[in-house]
Amino acid sequence: MIERLKIRILHTIMKTIRLAIIDRQPIFLEGLSAVLSPMSEIEIAATTQTAKEMFARLKRGAAHVLLTDVNFTHKNGLNVIPEFKQRYPRLKIIALSTHKQRGFVDDVIERGGDGYLLKSTTKEELITSIHQVVKGETYIDTSICVPVQSGEIDYTQSPIAREQFLKEHKLTRREVDVISLIAQSYTSKEIANLLHISEFTVKTHRRNLKKKLHLSKTSDIVRFALQTGIVSA
């Protein structure tokens, strides 16, 4: 009985995601803590208003995910990302921002960030992003993921069906955009230009897709796109 209890406790500890948060606004820190604290799988490890304070408090392995405001010194706030990555290579970093500009997103990812969220995001998307980056994937706020060209790619029959498709395959709209263009034989550079993102971000999406869909080659992604109707033969 005692051994079973120990195993259960150990399993719970292993599943807990330790979270650190940086934001210059105390009320925003309090709001995030209030939203996330009740989650059984999330533990707030530390909250500070500056990166300097977090460096002083955060010990190696003390947190799995860092939510950090990148607006506190405007674009210079992005410099904290590689600094944290250098000190804590396993730490997953999600940038919190008010900026929707594609260049800002690319800067975060290229500096080693694992995710990018707008401060207007929902509780559900915040929690989803935390779980996604812990699994080794990159997460970008869905409101920034504008479909290719002017309309949505017609990979299913209706908006409801599209949402069901995304949920079933655990894909984001942006990932479907990338799959579609890969299947149409566009190179990473060409996809980057079409989607107004960096080539590095496209390659990150490719890597995530292969891992998420259990595919090993680009030809497998093309086959998946044909089988699921993302593109037609």
Secondary structure, DSSP 8 states (H G I E B T S, - for coil): -HHHHHHHHHHHHHH-EEEEEE-S-HHHHHHHHHHHTT-TTEEEEEEESSHHHHHHH--TTS-SEEEEES-TTGGGGGGHHHHHHHH-TT-EEEEEES---HHHHHHHHHTT-SEEEETT--HHHHHHHHHHHHTT--EE-TTT---SSSS---SSSSHHHHHHHHHHHT--HHHHHHHHHHHTT--HHHHHHHHTS-HHHHHHHHHHHHHHTT--SHHHHHHHHHHHTSS--
